[in-house]
Amino acid sequence: MVKVVLKSGKDQSARRLHPWVFSGAIKKFYGEPYEGCLIEVFDNKDEFLGIGHYQVGSIAVRILSFEKTEIDQDFWNRKISNAWNYRKNIGIIDNDKTNVFRLIHAEGDELPGLIVDFYNGTAVVQMHSVGMYKNRDQIINAIRDVAGDKIVAVYDKSSTTLPFKADLNATDGYIFGESNINEVSENGLKFKIDWKKGQKTGFFVDQRENRQLVREISAGKKVLNVFGYTGGFSVYAMAGGAELVHTVDSSARAVELADENIALNFSDTKRHKSFAVDAFDFIENMKDDYDVVILDPPAFAKHNNVLHNALQGYKKLNLKAMQKMKPGSILVTFSCSQVVSKEEFRKSVFAAATQCGKTVRIMKQLTQPSDHPVNIFHPESEYLKGLVLYLA
């Protein structure tokens, strides 16, 4: 097996059980590493630190285990069984009102590079590393073995998440079974999911609890859902008794699905209207009619080299919204950029609040739900940040 030795003093991160080894920490390779191969990590005194997948880039190794172990079928079965049992213990499996959840959350489940979302019997898999993709068959076998008859199909949607230069020619499609059941239930509300053509795995599973919060504050309110995708927040606002709900997204297909999801849940759809337009343009021209405004944009930064621009983007977006909002209104604003820390996001929003000339109070700070666990040794896995703000 290929071996990598770290520079003196560069082993502390691995000793703290952080699963990433950066290329700048590497002193020497023994053997010829290739994209996706298993590689053992040692310190400068030849002490074993971990075993993981090698990849080309700034993150050179994603550690799968900090103990010497065989990465075989038993290994995958144990890891995925742990992920399944955790979700069973938190009550998300066998839940009468919810049959959509995240089954595997990458580093949060000690499986860096692997995302699996469960949609009412269909597991949608996204591999973000070549190493995970090369172990695809063992991973799927483990999912089927652990979940049993709760899994009727597995759909691989890794073509856009794998490293482009790896040249794997990956294609999306079913790798086990097939399912035409694309309707799920979340907190008793129904949603149609398009895992073939939709963003991510088809639905933003991570906003479940935050959508419920919007439901609780929407009674009698006029609600604007910006970057609304397929209308998750809009459906919850309607269920909460909103007087009016507007959904804005640049994708015509997304707002079509938003309209379908509204119709799926409510016989009276007149309270809802959708707009397939640019979000920034809509905010620029919006009136101060809304009581609740939700900003849930896509990640403004996926890499540290564009972090500054992303922070300026969050500031600009939130400032535009705040300037247009009336006294007594509520802003629910998010960042899903992993490279943007909770503190950095707050500073961007605070800078916007300072410039808007209004009194702004924090009502609540938001994050991802428990089926998206945060590895305590890997704070980057807490990627979703949100603030509920009251403007006076």
N, C-alpha and C positions, 0 to 999 in steps of 0.2 A: 504494500500500500504506500502511496505517496505520503511524505512527511514534510511538515513545514516547521521551521524553528523561528521563534520570535526574537526580536532584538531585546537586549537587556533593558529591563524596566518597562517593556511594552506588554507584559503579561498580566498586569493588574486588572484590566478589564475582564479578561477571561476568568481570573481568580474570583472576581465578584459575580461570576456566572452570567455575564452579558454575552449573548449568543453571536455577536458580530466580531470578526477579526478584520481589521482594516489593512489594506495593502501596505500602507506606510509602516506598519508594525512588523513586517516580515523581514527576517535576516537572510534566510536561506531555504531553498527547497532541496529535498532528497528524493529524486525521481522526477518525472516529467508530469506536472499537473495539467489536466485538461478540463474544460468546462463541464461541470456536473459530476466530476469524479469525487469519490470519498477520500478524505484527507485527514491525517492525524496531526494535531497541533501540540507542539512542545515548547517549553520555555528555553532560555539560553543555557540552562544547566541540564537539559535533556529530561525534564520532568513532564509527564503527560498532562495536558490541559483539557483536551476534548477531541471529538471527531465530528466532522460535518461535511457539507458540500462545498467544493471549490467553485468559484466563479470569477470571471474576468471583470474587473471594475474596482471601485474604491472599497466596497465590502468584498473582501477576498474569500472569506470562509463564513458560512452560516452554520453554527454548531448545533448538532442534533442531540449530542449527549456529552456531558462532562465526565462520564465514567467510561472506562474501556468496555465496549460491548459490540456485538455483531449487529450490523444494520441489515437484518434479515426480516422475513415475514413475521416472526414473533415480535420483533421490535415494533413494526408498524401496528400490529394488532394491539400491543400494550398501549402505545401512545394514543391510538384512536379510541380504544376502550376507555382510557382515562378521560378523554374529551367528552365522550358520550355519557359516562357516569356522572361527570361534573354537571352536565346540563340536565340530567335526570334529577340530581339532587337539588338544583335550584328551581325545579318545577316547570321548566320550559318544554320538556318532553311529556307527552300524554296530557297536555293542557287542553281543556275543552274549548277554550276560546282562541287559542293561538296554535297554528300548525306551520309557522314559518319562523326560522331562527338560524343563527350561525352555529354550525356544528364544529368547525375547526377554525380557529382564529390565529393562524401563523405563530408568531413568537409567544402570543398569549397562551397557547397550548403546547409550547415547546416544539413546534413544527414550523420553523421559519421557512417562508416561501410557499406555504400552502393555505389556501382559503377554501372552505366548503360551506355553502349555504343550503339549508333544507327547505324545500317548498312542497309541503303536503305530499310527501312520498318521493319526490325527485331531489336528488343531491346534485347541485351544480358546483363543479370543481374548477378552481382557477389555480394553476401553478405559476408562481412568479420567479422560479429558478429552474435552471436546466436539471439540477440534481433531483428536484422533486419530480420533474417530468420523466426522467429516466426511471424513477421508481413508481411510475403511474400504476402499473398493473398490481403491484403489491399493495399500494394505497387503496385502490378500488376494492381489491379482495378483502382488505381489512374493514373497510366501511360496510361492505355487504355482510361480512361475518358478524360484526358488532351490532349493526342495526337490524339484521334479520329481515323479516317481512315488512318492516316499516319503510324499507327502500324498495321502490318498484322500478326506478330508473336512475342512471347516473349520466349526467351531461357534462362533457369537458368543454370549458370555455376559456382555454388558455392561449389561443392564437394571438391575442393582443397584449397579454401580460408577460409572456416569455421574452427574454432578451433578444432583440431583433438580430443582432450579429451572430447569435448562436446557430442560425440557419437550420432550424429544426423542421421547417415546413409543416408546423402544427396546424391542424384544422379542427374547427369546433364540431361537435356532434355527440350523439349518444355512444357511450362505450359499454353500457349495460342497459338492457331493456329499452323501453320507450314509453312516453307518457303524453297524453293529450289533456291531462288535468292541470290547467294553468291558473286555477282559482285557489286562493289561500284565504285563511282567516287570521286576523290579527286583532286581539282584544275584542273579538266579536264582530269586527268589520271585515268586509270582503274586498279582495283586490285581485285583479287579473295581472299575471306576471308574464313578461316576454323575456325569458332567459336567453333566447336565441339572438335577438336583436337589441335588447335593452342595455342600458349602461350597467357597469359592474356585472353582477350575476343576474340582474333583472329587476332588483328592488333594493332600496336602501334599508336593509334590515336593521341597521344600527340606530335608526331614529325612532324605534318603537315607543320607548318611554317618553321621549320628548314630544312625539305626536300626541300621546295621552295627555301631557301637560297642556298642549294647545287646546285639546278638547275641553279641559277643565276651565279655561279662561275665555272661551269664545261665546258664551251665552249672550245673545242680544247684540253681539259685536259685528262690525264690518271688518273682514279679515282679508289681507292680501298675502298670498303665498308666492314669493318670487324665487326663481329657479325651481319651480314647483314640480318638475319632472312628471311623474304619472299621478300626482295629486294626493300623495299620502297625507300631508298636513291638511289639505283641503277637505278630504273625507272626514277627518277627525274634527275639524272646525264645524263642519255641517252637523256632525253627530252631537256636538256640544251645544247646538242651538244657535249658531251664528245667524245673524240677520242677512248677511251677504258675504259671499266668498268669491274672490277672484284668484285664478291660477295663471301665472306667467312663466313661460318657458320658450326658449328659442326654437325648440324642436316641435314641429307640427305633429309628428307621430306621438311624442310624449303627451301633448295636450289632448290628443284624441283619446289616449288611454286614460288620462285624467277624467275626461268626460264620461268614458265608459265606467270608470270606478265610481263616479258620483251616481250614475244611473243604476249601478249594481246595488247600491245601498239605500237609495232614496227614490220614492215615487215622484216626489216634487223636486225637480231639479232647477226650478226657476231662480233659486237663491244663488246659484253658481254660474259663473261665466269664465271662460278660459281665453287666453291671448297668446298666440304663437308669435312673439316679438322679442327683440333684444331686451334683456332685463335692465341694463343701464339706461337705455332709451326710455323704457316705461317709467322707471323711477324719476328720471329727469323731468318727465312731463306729468307725473301723477299729482293729483290734488290731495289736500289734507283731510280726506274723507275717512281714512281707515283708522280703526281703533287698535288693531293688531297687525303688525307687519312682520313677516317671517323671511329671513334671508338665509338660504341654505345653498351657497354656491358650490360648484365643483372645486377641487383642490387648486388653489392659485399657485402652489409650489410643490413640486415633487422632488426637487433637488436643492441642496443648500446654496448652489451658485445663483439661484434666482430668489433667494429668501427675501432680500431687501425689496425687490419689486412686488413680491407677494404681500408683504406687510403694508406697502403703500396702497396696493389694490384693496385690501380689507379696509384700510382707513378711508379711501375714496368712496367705496360702496356704502359703508355705514354712515359717513358724513352726508352723502346725498340723501339717504333715507331719513336721517334725523332732521335734516333741514326742511323736509317736506311733511314731517309728521306733526300732528297737533298736540297741544298740551293734554296730558291725561292718557296718551296712547302708549302702547307696549311694543317694544322691538324685541324679537326673538332672533338672535343672530349666531351663526356658526362658522367654524373653520374645520375642514376635514383633512387639512394638509399635515402630514406626519412631521415634516421638518419645521413646522411652526409650533413652538411650544405654547403652553397655556398662558404663560406670562407674556410672551410676545404678542399673542392675539389680543390679550387684555389691553396691552399698551397701545396697539393700533386702534382699538375701539375707544379707549380713553382719549387718544389724540383727536379722534373724530368728535367725541363728546365735548371736548374743550373748545373746538372750533365752531360747533353748531350753535353755541350761545344759549343753550337750554340747560336746566337742571336735570341731571340723569342719575337715576338710582339703580343699583343692581338688586333685582328681586331674587334672582336665582342663578346659580352656575350649573351648567349642564355637561354631561359627558355621555359615553357610550353605555349600553346596557350590559348586564352581567354575562350574557352569552358572547360578549366580545371582551373577555377578561384581559386585564393588564398584567403582564409579567412584571413582578416587582423589581426584577433585575434588569428589565428592559423598558424604561419609562417611555421610549418612543412608541410602544404599542398602545399608549393612550393618545390616539390620534384625533379623536373627535372632541372639540371644545365648543361650548355654547354659553351664551349669556342671555338672560331675560332682563330687559331694561325698561324702566318706567321713565317717561319723559314728561317734565312739568314746565 
